[in-house]
């Protein structure tokens, strides 16, 4: 390309950010036609887009090694330097980054354009000031224009990645190094965009867009950004100061460092540069040189002969290796194309095809295909040889063969490395498709290869973004940085999203971060979520404060629930029945929310305790209860409404009837084994009692409450002391029996001969819901000895012989379960473990008769069975009678807890029945007949109901320590009222 004699040749030199490229574009558009050569495909695409925006796509062409967009009326050509048309005859021509003439790998191409490429009217060379002397010597009539930087460049020293300022670019010189930095930035800063020269323009633009629009605040790049890419960079940090130049590792030259560092600061905004990671701090002199733009001038330009001879392969190689005598030029090192040419001409199958200049030129054109794949030299040469054979034989690359190559690459799946390799491979076929005459349907193959490249580019961009960018964190960082108002959305599942990014879940008034978030992301997500959730927390607190108690619940572990959300827990208070509600609220929600939630929970638990423990609390507030009764009430309060009788036996024995009456008014039942309030045995108070007891005992885990409605439950192994009674049960053997049902059982046992022995009747088994074997184990736990036996099974008594049903009047006189405490207390109220023996008497009996035999009417209970057996006796030849198992129970206490108590009417070791120990079947007990001892004489139970009762006025003397029974009749005790009426009669 030659210019006219009066054409202008100028060099616009200076550091980066001086507007040189912008000036060249303006000058080109001032002409009718123009060509501009740029060092990178990426930069070429950027300039092409700018000119298209100004002139439209119909007049702008883009020509690179892998991309060719040439409209029919193209007037302005944007190209890479290697792809520039040399015979276009344009009015204007420009070469950017002309200092690359000194580059060992590509320098000879730039030098050739410097020496030979010209515009018809104007030629511009843009680059560093270090080229001034070389251009002046080689281009005598060149004009020079020096441009100063628009902004200052300052050295900032070494910085950690975590402290890198916003809008920074981290520069590395290996893929592995870039990936490692990007991974770290993802965890610390939400991610980074990745820009490398090997990326396709589509991938590069997509990554740059991530950075430019603020989705990420850091760019990780190779030295490709030093070649004119215009980005909004405020700081450039070098992660290394050495790079591989194709032959060896070497230190970066000062002018190379300056070229890259100069990307910091755009137009009038100042920039800074420094180092990070393992890169050592820059030498002070080097840093000053970069800031002042002072570098040694270029003294040698890379050169390779462009006047090639194609007569034979040998002559072509010789012309390529020709030397120069120019002191400013030096022969370039052997490039990839020359190396490939030598390899292929050495192959006999290729050499025999090189019979004319056309074949030699064709081979040279094929050798110009870059090694995009970066594979071994031999493999690359094999591919070039295959392509040459096709072109030499058929003048075309076969469609079917090319289709197979493209199809094998067209797979937009896999990781970053796999996609990068496929993208490099498709660039080879894109290059082939761009060459005129190499394929049959150029338009089809250019479109097909371009489509595959686009798909792979998009897939690579997505893979890079997925691996190195946490969009959630990056978006939130940008919003927080811009101090925008963040709006949180909470869906029906409790998922919290801000700006479309799911951050985690809200559980009540606590934010639970997404489990996929790393520890480095946690702080960012937490601050972003809280900034957006504070209004939501206030609204939710208002709704909760106005919610009815029916929406709240208490778990068995002391947790406080609002609906299905855990919003707090109970902690130990100053008093057992006054626990403190602790709210589960994040501190970031604000003190007002915390206080409102805590107040509402405290109101709920206070009302729950007041409702479920109302009888107990009312008793504690009753001022009429004084003295010893007050002490009993206090102990019931401490025991949450249930206290084993043995624990307060002395106090109970000392209570008079008036005191008992005061306590009974509040529902207290004085049982043989337990003092309790029956209303507090219901499931809800039991659950609450176990929680309050667990808090009082400082348990980490509270015992579970038993299933409702069960009379007996298995004993809990390793349960803490007092657990059974707090559940409303008493342990007996391998099971535990509910205390109210235990008292009913005790009432039944009171009418049995526990000395002589008795059998369990169906009523006993019925109320306990146990089998005979289980009942025997239960009785053993209560202090009874059960002897197992077998006998012939007797048929059931005919209905006519059955006991007549009670009359309505008799049934009405029987105490209900609610009244059972009074009936149980009718006897002399023995302590825990007392023998519920035959000496017990109903409350209607005189105190003087307690301890005497009372006929039970059970002496001959087995007589009908004996008569039935005799009447139905079968001949010996018949089958033996069916056998049944039975148990005979006798009082056999084990240890002090089950010791038989001293009772009113007992004196010393004697028995009131004279020690006869009659059994229920009328036989004598094991003790036989013995002296009556010191006990008062009287009839034993074997005498039946008709036994003589001493006159009331002749009461036998008693030595009981029990206080004299009050003459005042208890109005709440129906049996006492009946006794009083009898006395009056």
ABEGO torsion letter per residue (X at the ends): XBBBAABBBBBBBEBBGAGAAAAAAAAAAABABBBBBBABAAAAAAAAAAAAAAAEAAABBBBBAABBBBBAABABBBBBAAABBAAAGBABBBBBGAAAAABAAAAAAAAAAAAABBBAABBBBBEBAAAAAAAAAABAABBBBBBBBABBBBBAEBBBAAABBBGBBBBBABAAAAAAAAAAAAAAAGEBBBBBAABBAAAAAAAAAAAAAGABABBBBBAAAABGBBBBBABBBBABABBBAGABBBBBBAAAAAAAAAABEBEABBBBBBBBEABBBBBAAAAAAAAAGBBBBBABBBBBBABBBAABAAAAAAAAABBBABAABBBBBBBAAAAAAAAAAABAAAAAABABAAAAAAAAAAAABBBAAGBBAAAAAAAAAAAAAAAAAAGBBBAAAAAAAAAAABBABEBAAAAAAAAAAAAAAAAAAABBGABABAAAAAAAAAAAAAAAAAAAAAAAAAAABBAAAAAAAAAAAAGBBBBBBBBAAGBBBBGGBBAEBBBEABBBBBAABBAAAAAAAAAAAAAAAAAAAAAAAAAAAABBAAABBBBAAGBBBBEABBAEBBBBBABAABBBBBBBBBAAAEAAAAAAAAAAAAAAAAAAAAAAAAAAAAAAABAABBEAAAAAAAAAAAAGGBBBAAAAAAAAAABBAAAAAAAAAAGBBBBAABBBBAAAABAAAAAAAAAAAAAAAGBABBBBBBBBGBABBBBBBGBBBGAAAAAGBBBBEABBBBAAAAAAAAAAAAABBAAAEBBBBAAAAAAAGBBAAAAAAAAAAAGBBBBBBBBBBBBBBBAAABBBBBBAAAAAABBBAAAAAAAAAABAGBBBGBBBBAABBBAABBAAABGBBBBAGAAAAAAAAAAAAAAABBBAABBBBBBBBBBBBBBBBBEAAABBBBBBGBBEABBAAGGAGBBAAGBBBAAEBBBAEABBBEBBAAAEAABBBBBAAABBBBABABBBBBABBBAABAAAAAAAAAAAX
